Amino acid sequence: MNKISKIALLFLIWFLFGLSVAEAAELKVGVVNTARVLQEAPQARSSSKKLESEFAPRERKLLESQKKIKEKEERLMRDSAVMSESERRKAERDLLAMKRELKRSQDEFREDLNIRRNEEFGKLQRVISRIIDDLAKEKGFDLILGENVIYATDSIDITKQILERLDKDSSAK
């Protein structure tokens, strides 16, 4: 359990025990399965497709480079016996340079993809947070819990309602 979850749990316990029995009975609590929301939200699928199309050309180039390196390695293995010493060393240096360049390109690709994925994830989190806030105010919830809920009855699980609103929100755009 991370530090924020522990603090939230302690606050919840303190809050609930601080209430009288009558007040606790009137407390309206909701639970959101955030993992499910992040997986099933139409905005998440849209973001994935957007990233896929954005990074597909670079990924194809990397795959082409890998193929060229493999072909060059095979050619070097096959022809090294008939090459002069200087030709073989030059081919090995060229191959090593190609591998270094490929590794550098792959690292850049991963970094750029992670940055963009985090940007898209941040946008989605803001949308989800806004929708949860709107639903909580509209339905009169006193408390909505997310991560690290061990059990919640269907009567307080509002995940489906959040997903429905996310669907409407994505359709509106």
PyMOL CGO cylinders between C-alpha atoms (Angstrom):
from pymol import cmd
from pymol.cgo import CYLINDER

trace = [
    CYLINDER, 0.00, 0.00, 0.00, 1.57, 3.30, -0.98, 0.3, 1, 1, 1, 1, 1, 1,
    CYLINDER, 1.57, 3.30, -0.98, 1.86, 6.31, 1.31, 0.3, 1, 1, 1, 1, 1, 1,
    CYLINDER, 1.86, 6.31, 1.31, -1.08, 8.22, -0.22, 0.3, 1, 1, 1, 1, 1, 1,
    CYLINDER, -1.08, 8.22, -0.22, -3.36, 5.17, 0.10, 0.3, 1, 1, 1, 1, 1, 1,
    CYLINDER, -3.36, 5.17, 0.10, -2.42, 4.76, 3.75, 0.3, 1, 1, 1, 1, 1, 1,
    CYLINDER, -2.42, 4.76, 3.75, -3.14, 8.42, 4.44, 0.3, 1, 1, 1, 1, 1, 1,
    CYLINDER, -3.14, 8.42, 4.44, -6.47, 8.20, 2.62, 0.3, 1, 1, 1, 1, 1, 1,
    CYLINDER, -6.47, 8.20, 2.62, -7.41, 5.07, 4.57, 0.3, 1, 1, 1, 1, 1, 1,
    CYLINDER, -7.41, 5.07, 4.57, -6.45, 6.66, 7.88, 0.3, 1, 1, 1, 1, 1, 1,
    CYLINDER, -6.45, 6.66, 7.88, -8.45, 9.76, 6.98, 0.3, 1, 1, 1, 1, 1, 1,
    CYLINDER, -8.45, 9.76, 6.98, -11.45, 7.62, 6.04, 0.3, 1, 1, 1, 1, 1, 1,
    CYLINDER, -11.45, 7.62, 6.04, -11.28, 5.68, 9.32, 0.3, 1, 1, 1, 1, 1, 1,
    CYLINDER, -11.28, 5.68, 9.32, -10.89, 8.89, 11.31, 0.3, 1, 1, 1, 1, 1, 1,
    CYLINDER, -10.89, 8.89, 11.31, -13.73, 10.47, 9.36, 0.3, 1, 1, 1, 1, 1, 1,
    CYLINDER, -13.73, 10.47, 9.36, -16.10, 7.53, 9.81, 0.3, 1, 1, 1, 1, 1, 1,
    CYLINDER, -16.10, 7.53, 9.81, -15.37, 7.09, 13.52, 0.3, 1, 1, 1, 1, 1, 1,
    CYLINDER, -15.37, 7.09, 13.52, -15.72, 10.82, 14.04, 0.3, 1, 1, 1, 1, 1, 1,
    CYLINDER, -15.72, 10.82, 14.04, -19.29, 10.65, 12.79, 0.3, 1, 1, 1, 1, 1, 1,
    CYLINDER, -19.29, 10.65, 12.79, -22.18, 9.56, 14.92, 0.3, 1, 1, 1, 1, 1, 1,
    CYLINDER, -22.18, 9.56, 14.92, -24.00, 6.38, 13.91, 0.3, 1, 1, 1, 1, 1, 1,
    CYLINDER, -24.00, 6.38, 13.91, -26.85, 8.42, 12.40, 0.3, 1, 1, 1, 1, 1, 1,
    CYLINDER, -26.85, 8.42, 12.40, -24.47, 10.57, 10.39, 0.3, 1, 1, 1, 1, 1, 1,
    CYLINDER, -24.47, 10.57, 10.39, -22.55, 7.51, 9.16, 0.3, 1, 1, 1, 1, 1, 1,
    CYLINDER, -22.55, 7.51, 9.16, -25.79, 5.91, 8.00, 0.3, 1, 1, 1, 1, 1, 1,
    CYLINDER, -25.79, 5.91, 8.00, -26.50, 8.97, 5.88, 0.3, 1, 1, 1, 1, 1, 1,
    CYLINDER, -26.50, 8.97, 5.88, -23.02, 9.07, 4.38, 0.3, 1, 1, 1, 1, 1, 1,
    CYLINDER, -23.02, 9.07, 4.38, -23.21, 8.40, 0.65, 0.3, 1, 1, 1, 1, 1, 1,
    CYLINDER, -23.21, 8.40, 0.65, -20.11, 6.57, -0.58, 0.3, 1, 1, 1, 1, 1, 1,
    CYLINDER, -20.11, 6.57, -0.58, -19.18, 5.57, -4.11, 0.3, 1, 1, 1, 1, 1, 1,
    CYLINDER, -19.18, 5.57, -4.11, -16.40, 3.40, -5.47, 0.3, 1, 1, 1, 1, 1, 1,
    CYLINDER, -16.40, 3.40, -5.47, -14.71, 3.64, -8.86, 0.3, 1, 1, 1, 1, 1, 1,
    CYLINDER, -14.71, 3.64, -8.86, -12.67, 0.83, -10.35, 0.3, 1, 1, 1, 1, 1, 1,
    CYLINDER, -12.67, 0.83, -10.35, -10.08, 3.12, -11.93, 0.3, 1, 1, 1, 1, 1, 1,
    CYLINDER, -10.08, 3.12, -11.93, -8.21, 0.30, -13.67, 0.3, 1, 1, 1, 1, 1, 1,
    CYLINDER, -8.21, 0.30, -13.67, -11.41, -0.71, -15.46, 0.3, 1, 1, 1, 1, 1, 1,
    CYLINDER, -11.41, -0.71, -15.46, -12.19, 2.90, -16.35, 0.3, 1, 1, 1, 1, 1, 1,
    CYLINDER, -12.19, 2.90, -16.35, -8.71, 3.42, -17.80, 0.3, 1, 1, 1, 1, 1, 1,
    CYLINDER, -8.71, 3.42, -17.80, -9.01, 0.19, -19.77, 0.3, 1, 1, 1, 1, 1, 1,
    CYLINDER, -9.01, 0.19, -19.77, -12.55, 0.59, -21.10, 0.3, 1, 1, 1, 1, 1, 1,
    CYLINDER, -12.55, 0.59, -21.10, -12.89, 4.34, -21.63, 0.3, 1, 1, 1, 1, 1, 1,
    CYLINDER, -12.89, 4.34, -21.63, -13.38, 5.25, -25.30, 0.3, 1, 1, 1, 1, 1, 1,
    CYLINDER, -13.38, 5.25, -25.30, -10.85, 8.05, -24.83, 0.3, 1, 1, 1, 1, 1, 1,
    CYLINDER, -10.85, 8.05, -24.83, -8.23, 5.43, -23.84, 0.3, 1, 1, 1, 1, 1, 1,
    CYLINDER, -8.23, 5.43, -23.84, -8.85, 3.46, -27.03, 0.3, 1, 1, 1, 1, 1, 1,
    CYLINDER, -8.85, 3.46, -27.03, -8.75, 6.67, -29.04, 0.3, 1, 1, 1, 1, 1, 1,
    CYLINDER, -8.75, 6.67, -29.04, -5.44, 7.67, -27.44, 0.3, 1, 1, 1, 1, 1, 1,
    CYLINDER, -5.44, 7.67, -27.44, -3.95, 4.25, -28.17, 0.3, 1, 1, 1, 1, 1, 1,
    CYLINDER, -3.95, 4.25, -28.17, -4.94, 4.47, -31.83, 0.3, 1, 1, 1, 1, 1, 1,
    CYLINDER, -4.94, 4.47, -31.83, -3.60, 8.01, -32.04, 0.3, 1, 1, 1, 1, 1, 1,
    CYLINDER, -3.60, 8.01, -32.04, -0.24, 6.97, -30.58, 0.3, 1, 1, 1, 1, 1, 1,
    CYLINDER, -0.24, 6.97, -30.58, -0.10, 3.91, -32.79, 0.3, 1, 1, 1, 1, 1, 1,
    CYLINDER, -0.10, 3.91, -32.79, -0.60, 5.93, -35.97, 0.3, 1, 1, 1, 1, 1, 1,
    CYLINDER, -0.60, 5.93, -35.97, 1.78, 8.65, -34.77, 0.3, 1, 1, 1, 1, 1, 1,
    CYLINDER, 1.78, 8.65, -34.77, 4.62, 6.22, -34.06, 0.3, 1, 1, 1, 1, 1, 1,
    CYLINDER, 4.62, 6.22, -34.06, 4.02, 3.57, -36.74, 0.3, 1, 1, 1, 1, 1, 1,
    CYLINDER, 4.02, 3.57, -36.74, 6.29, 5.18, -39.38, 0.3, 1, 1, 1, 1, 1, 1,
    CYLINDER, 6.29, 5.18, -39.38, 9.23, 5.36, -36.96, 0.3, 1, 1, 1, 1, 1, 1,
    CYLINDER, 9.23, 5.36, -36.96, 8.61, 1.80, -35.84, 0.3, 1, 1, 1, 1, 1, 1,
    CYLINDER, 8.61, 1.80, -35.84, 8.66, 0.62, -39.48, 0.3, 1, 1, 1, 1, 1, 1,
    CYLINDER, 8.66, 0.62, -39.48, 11.99, 2.40, -40.01, 0.3, 1, 1, 1, 1, 1, 1,
    CYLINDER, 11.99, 2.40, -40.01, 13.45, 0.68, -36.96, 0.3, 1, 1, 1, 1, 1, 1,
    CYLINDER, 13.45, 0.68, -36.96, 12.28, -2.69, -38.22, 0.3, 1, 1, 1, 1, 1, 1,
    CYLINDER, 12.28, -2.69, -38.22, 13.81, -1.98, -41.64, 0.3, 1, 1, 1, 1, 1, 1,
    CYLINDER, 13.81, -1.98, -41.64, 17.11, -1.06, -39.98, 0.3, 1, 1, 1, 1, 1, 1,
    CYLINDER, 17.11, -1.06, -39.98, 17.06, -4.29, -37.97, 0.3, 1, 1, 1, 1, 1, 1,
    CYLINDER, 17.06, -4.29, -37.97, 16.47, -6.24, -41.17, 0.3, 1, 1, 1, 1, 1, 1,
    CYLINDER, 16.47, -6.24, -41.17, 19.37, -4.48, -42.95, 0.3, 1, 1, 1, 1, 1, 1,
    CYLINDER, 19.37, -4.48, -42.95, 21.70, -5.22, -40.03, 0.3, 1, 1, 1, 1, 1, 1,
    CYLINDER, 21.70, -5.22, -40.03, 20.71, -8.87, -40.04, 0.3, 1, 1, 1, 1, 1, 1,
    CYLINDER, 20.71, -8.87, -40.04, 21.30, -9.09, -43.80, 0.3, 1, 1, 1, 1, 1, 1,
    CYLINDER, 21.30, -9.09, -43.80, 24.69, -7.41, -43.44, 0.3, 1, 1, 1, 1, 1, 1,
    CYLINDER, 24.69, -7.41, -43.44, 25.65, -9.80, -40.59, 0.3, 1, 1, 1, 1, 1, 1,
    CYLINDER, 25.65, -9.80, -40.59, 24.66, -12.80, -42.70, 0.3, 1, 1, 1, 1, 1, 1,
    CYLINDER, 24.66, -12.80, -42.70, 26.59, -11.47, -45.68, 0.3, 1, 1, 1, 1, 1, 1,
    CYLINDER, 26.59, -11.47, -45.68, 29.66, -10.86, -43.51, 0.3, 1, 1, 1, 1, 1, 1,
    CYLINDER, 29.66, -10.86, -43.51, 29.47, -14.39, -42.06, 0.3, 1, 1, 1, 1, 1, 1,
    CYLINDER, 29.47, -14.39, -42.06, 29.04, -15.89, -45.52, 0.3, 1, 1, 1, 1, 1, 1,
    CYLINDER, 29.04, -15.89, -45.52, 31.68, -13.81, -47.32, 0.3, 1, 1, 1, 1, 1, 1,
    CYLINDER, 31.68, -13.81, -47.32, 34.30, -13.26, -44.60, 0.3, 1, 1, 1, 1, 1, 1,
    CYLINDER, 34.30, -13.26, -44.60, 36.40, -16.20, -45.81, 0.3, 1, 1, 1, 1, 1, 1,
    CYLINDER, 36.40, -16.20, -45.81, 36.84, -14.65, -49.26, 0.3, 1, 1, 1, 1, 1, 1,
    CYLINDER, 36.84, -14.65, -49.26, 37.30, -11.05, -48.09, 0.3, 1, 1, 1, 1, 1, 1,
    CYLINDER, 37.30, -11.05, -48.09, 40.61, -9.40, -47.53, 0.3, 1, 1, 1, 1, 1, 1,
    CYLINDER, 40.61, -9.40, -47.53, 41.51, -8.51, -43.94, 0.3, 1, 1, 1, 1, 1, 1,
    CYLINDER, 41.51, -8.51, -43.94, 40.92, -4.79, -44.54, 0.3, 1, 1, 1, 1, 1, 1,
    CYLINDER, 40.92, -4.79, -44.54, 37.53, -5.41, -46.25, 0.3, 1, 1, 1, 1, 1, 1,
    CYLINDER, 37.53, -5.41, -46.25, 36.42, -7.63, -43.39, 0.3, 1, 1, 1, 1, 1, 1,
    CYLINDER, 36.42, -7.63, -43.39, 37.46, -5.05, -40.74, 0.3, 1, 1, 1, 1, 1, 1,
    CYLINDER, 37.46, -5.05, -40.74, 35.71, -2.26, -42.65, 0.3, 1, 1, 1, 1, 1, 1,
    CYLINDER, 35.71, -2.26, -42.65, 32.53, -4.36, -42.91, 0.3, 1, 1, 1, 1, 1, 1,
    CYLINDER, 32.53, -4.36, -42.91, 32.70, -5.15, -39.18, 0.3, 1, 1, 1, 1, 1, 1,
    CYLINDER, 32.70, -5.15, -39.18, 33.15, -1.43, -38.32, 0.3, 1, 1, 1, 1, 1, 1,
    CYLINDER, 33.15, -1.43, -38.32, 30.25, -0.51, -40.58, 0.3, 1, 1, 1, 1, 1, 1,
    CYLINDER, 30.25, -0.51, -40.58, 28.09, -3.18, -38.95, 0.3, 1, 1, 1, 1, 1, 1,
    CYLINDER, 28.09, -3.18, -38.95, 29.03, -1.97, -35.47, 0.3, 1, 1, 1, 1, 1, 1,
    CYLINDER, 29.03, -1.97, -35.47, 28.20, 1.64, -36.44, 0.3, 1, 1, 1, 1, 1, 1,
    CYLINDER, 28.20, 1.64, -36.44, 24.82, 0.52, -37.81, 0.3, 1, 1, 1, 1, 1, 1,
    CYLINDER, 24.82, 0.52, -37.81, 24.07, -1.35, -34.56, 0.3, 1, 1, 1, 1, 1, 1,
    CYLINDER, 24.07, -1.35, -34.56, 24.99, 1.69, -32.46, 0.3, 1, 1, 1, 1, 1, 1,
    CYLINDER, 24.99, 1.69, -32.46, 22.78, 3.92, -34.58, 0.3, 1, 1, 1, 1, 1, 1,
    CYLINDER, 22.78, 3.92, -34.58, 19.91, 1.44, -34.31, 0.3, 1, 1, 1, 1, 1, 1,
    CYLINDER, 19.91, 1.44, -34.31, 20.24, 1.28, -30.52, 0.3, 1, 1, 1, 1, 1, 1,
    CYLINDER, 20.24, 1.28, -30.52, 20.29, 5.07, -30.28, 0.3, 1, 1, 1, 1, 1, 1,
    CYLINDER, 20.29, 5.07, -30.28, 17.21, 5.31, -32.51, 0.3, 1, 1, 1, 1, 1, 1,
    CYLINDER, 17.21, 5.31, -32.51, 15.39, 2.65, -30.48, 0.3, 1, 1, 1, 1, 1, 1,
    CYLINDER, 15.39, 2.65, -30.48, 16.16, 4.48, -27.24, 0.3, 1, 1, 1, 1, 1, 1,
    CYLINDER, 16.16, 4.48, -27.24, 14.88, 7.77, -28.69, 0.3, 1, 1, 1, 1, 1, 1,
    CYLINDER, 14.88, 7.77, -28.69, 11.77, 6.02, -29.96, 0.3, 1, 1, 1, 1, 1, 1,
    CYLINDER, 11.77, 6.02, -29.96, 11.02, 4.52, -26.53, 0.3, 1, 1, 1, 1, 1, 1,
    CYLINDER, 11.02, 4.52, -26.53, 11.59, 7.85, -24.77, 0.3, 1, 1, 1, 1, 1, 1,
    CYLINDER, 11.59, 7.85, -24.77, 9.39, 9.77, -27.21, 0.3, 1, 1, 1, 1, 1, 1,
    CYLINDER, 9.39, 9.77, -27.21, 6.66, 7.13, -27.01, 0.3, 1, 1, 1, 1, 1, 1,
    CYLINDER, 6.66, 7.13, -27.01, 6.72, 7.20, -23.21, 0.3, 1, 1, 1, 1, 1, 1,
    CYLINDER, 6.72, 7.20, -23.21, 6.52, 10.99, -23.14, 0.3, 1, 1, 1, 1, 1, 1,
    CYLINDER, 6.52, 10.99, -23.14, 3.55, 11.01, -25.52, 0.3, 1, 1, 1, 1, 1, 1,
    CYLINDER, 3.55, 11.01, -25.52, 1.86, 8.13, -23.68, 0.3, 1, 1, 1, 1, 1, 1,
    CYLINDER, 1.86, 8.13, -23.68, 2.19, 10.06, -20.42, 0.3, 1, 1, 1, 1, 1, 1,
    CYLINDER, 2.19, 10.06, -20.42, 0.76, 13.19, -22.06, 0.3, 1, 1, 1, 1, 1, 1,
    CYLINDER, 0.76, 13.19, -22.06, -2.26, 11.26, -23.33, 0.3, 1, 1, 1, 1, 1, 1,
    CYLINDER, -2.26, 11.26, -23.33, -2.66, 9.50, -19.97, 0.3, 1, 1, 1, 1, 1, 1,
    CYLINDER, -2.66, 9.50, -19.97, -2.62, 12.87, -18.20, 0.3, 1, 1, 1, 1, 1, 1,
    CYLINDER, -2.62, 12.87, -18.20, -5.36, 14.21, -20.48, 0.3, 1, 1, 1, 1, 1, 1,
    CYLINDER, -5.36, 14.21, -20.48, -7.46, 11.11, -19.82, 0.3, 1, 1, 1, 1, 1, 1,
    CYLINDER, -7.46, 11.11, -19.82, -6.96, 11.38, -16.07, 0.3, 1, 1, 1, 1, 1, 1,
    CYLINDER, -6.96, 11.38, -16.07, -8.16, 15.00, -16.14, 0.3, 1, 1, 1, 1, 1, 1,
    CYLINDER, -8.16, 15.00, -16.14, -11.30, 14.02, -18.09, 0.3, 1, 1, 1, 1, 1, 1,
    CYLINDER, -11.30, 14.02, -18.09, -12.03, 11.11, -15.73, 0.3, 1, 1, 1, 1, 1, 1,
    CYLINDER, -12.03, 11.11, -15.73, -11.50, 13.30, -12.68, 0.3, 1, 1, 1, 1, 1, 1,
    CYLINDER, -11.50, 13.30, -12.68, -13.85, 15.97, -14.05, 0.3, 1, 1, 1, 1, 1, 1,
    CYLINDER, -13.85, 15.97, -14.05, -16.55, 13.40, -14.80, 0.3, 1, 1, 1, 1, 1, 1,
    CYLINDER, -16.55, 13.40, -14.80, -16.21, 11.81, -11.35, 0.3, 1, 1, 1, 1, 1, 1,
    CYLINDER, -16.21, 11.81, -11.35, -16.49, 15.24, -9.73, 0.3, 1, 1, 1, 1, 1, 1,
    CYLINDER, -16.49, 15.24, -9.73, -19.55, 16.11, -11.80, 0.3, 1, 1, 1, 1, 1, 1,
    CYLINDER, -19.55, 16.11, -11.80, -21.24, 12.79, -11.01, 0.3, 1, 1, 1, 1, 1, 1,
    CYLINDER, -21.24, 12.79, -11.01, -20.42, 13.08, -7.30, 0.3, 1, 1, 1, 1, 1, 1,
    CYLINDER, -20.42, 13.08, -7.30, -21.94, 16.56, -7.08, 0.3, 1, 1, 1, 1, 1, 1,
    CYLINDER, -21.94, 16.56, -7.08, -24.96, 15.61, -9.19, 0.3, 1, 1, 1, 1, 1, 1,
    CYLINDER, -24.96, 15.61, -9.19, -25.73, 12.41, -7.23, 0.3, 1, 1, 1, 1, 1, 1,
    CYLINDER, -25.73, 12.41, -7.23, -24.85, 13.87, -3.82, 0.3, 1, 1, 1, 1, 1, 1,
    CYLINDER, -24.85, 13.87, -3.82, -21.93, 11.61, -2.90, 0.3, 1, 1, 1, 1, 1, 1,
    CYLINDER, -21.93, 11.61, -2.90, -20.04, 12.47, 0.26, 0.3, 1, 1, 1, 1, 1, 1,
    CYLINDER, -20.04, 12.47, 0.26, -17.06, 10.28, -0.54, 0.3, 1, 1, 1, 1, 1, 1,
    CYLINDER, -17.06, 10.28, -0.54, -15.78, 8.47, -3.63, 0.3, 1, 1, 1, 1, 1, 1,
    CYLINDER, -15.78, 8.47, -3.63, -13.00, 5.93, -3.31, 0.3, 1, 1, 1, 1, 1, 1,
    CYLINDER, -13.00, 5.93, -3.31, -10.74, 4.69, -6.04, 0.3, 1, 1, 1, 1, 1, 1,
    CYLINDER, -10.74, 4.69, -6.04, -7.55, 2.64, -5.78, 0.3, 1, 1, 1, 1, 1, 1,
    CYLINDER, -7.55, 2.64, -5.78, -7.00, -0.07, -3.19, 0.3, 1, 1, 1, 1, 1, 1,
    CYLINDER, -7.00, -0.07, -3.19, -10.63, -0.80, -2.39, 0.3, 1, 1, 1, 1, 1, 1,
    CYLINDER, -10.63, -0.80, -2.39, -10.74, -4.42, -1.34, 0.3, 1, 1, 1, 1, 1, 1,
    CYLINDER, -10.74, -4.42, -1.34, -14.49, -4.90, -1.61, 0.3, 1, 1, 1, 1, 1, 1,
    CYLINDER, -14.49, -4.90, -1.61, -17.44, -2.80, -2.72, 0.3, 1, 1, 1, 1, 1, 1,
    CYLINDER, -17.44, -2.80, -2.72, -21.04, -3.81, -3.29, 0.3, 1, 1, 1, 1, 1, 1,
    CYLINDER, -21.04, -3.81, -3.29, -22.61, -3.13, -6.64, 0.3, 1, 1, 1, 1, 1, 1,
    CYLINDER, -22.61, -3.13, -6.64, -24.87, -0.56, -4.99, 0.3, 1, 1, 1, 1, 1, 1,
    CYLINDER, -24.87, -0.56, -4.99, -21.94, 1.82, -4.38, 0.3, 1, 1, 1, 1, 1, 1,
    CYLINDER, -21.94, 1.82, -4.38, -19.81, 0.91, -7.43, 0.3, 1, 1, 1, 1, 1, 1,
    CYLINDER, -19.81, 0.91, -7.43, -20.24, 3.83, -9.84, 0.3, 1, 1, 1, 1, 1, 1,
    CYLINDER, -20.24, 3.83, -9.84, -17.70, 2.60, -12.40, 0.3, 1, 1, 1, 1, 1, 1,
    CYLINDER, -17.70, 2.60, -12.40, -20.40, 1.82, -14.98, 0.3, 1, 1, 1, 1, 1, 1,
    CYLINDER, -20.40, 1.82, -14.98, -21.88, 5.31, -14.64, 0.3, 1, 1, 1, 1, 1, 1,
    CYLINDER, -21.88, 5.31, -14.64, -18.42, 6.86, -15.10, 0.3, 1, 1, 1, 1, 1, 1,
    CYLINDER, -18.42, 6.86, -15.10, -17.84, 4.78, -18.24, 0.3, 1, 1, 1, 1, 1, 1,
    CYLINDER, -17.84, 4.78, -18.24, -21.25, 5.79, -19.63, 0.3, 1, 1, 1, 1, 1, 1,
    CYLINDER, -21.25, 5.79, -19.63, -20.41, 9.46, -19.10, 0.3, 1, 1, 1, 1, 1, 1,
    CYLINDER, -20.41, 9.46, -19.10, -16.98, 9.02, -20.66, 0.3, 1, 1, 1, 1, 1, 1,
    CYLINDER, -16.98, 9.02, -20.66, -18.70, 7.44, -23.65, 0.3, 1, 1, 1, 1, 1, 1,
    CYLINDER, -18.70, 7.44, -23.65, -21.09, 10.41, -23.93, 0.3, 1, 1, 1, 1, 1, 1,
    CYLINDER, -21.09, 10.41, -23.93, -18.19, 12.83, -23.47, 0.3, 1, 1, 1, 1, 1, 1,
    CYLINDER, -18.19, 12.83, -23.47, -16.20, 11.20, -26.26, 0.3, 1, 1, 1, 1, 1, 1,
    CYLINDER, -16.20, 11.20, -26.26, -19.24, 11.13, -28.55, 0.3, 1, 1, 1, 1, 1, 1,
    CYLINDER, -19.24, 11.13, -28.55, -19.87, 14.82, -27.96, 0.3, 1, 1, 1, 1, 1, 1,
    CYLINDER, -19.87, 14.82, -27.96, -16.47, 15.73, -29.40, 0.3, 1, 1, 1, 1, 1, 1,
]
cmd.load_cgo(trace, "trace")
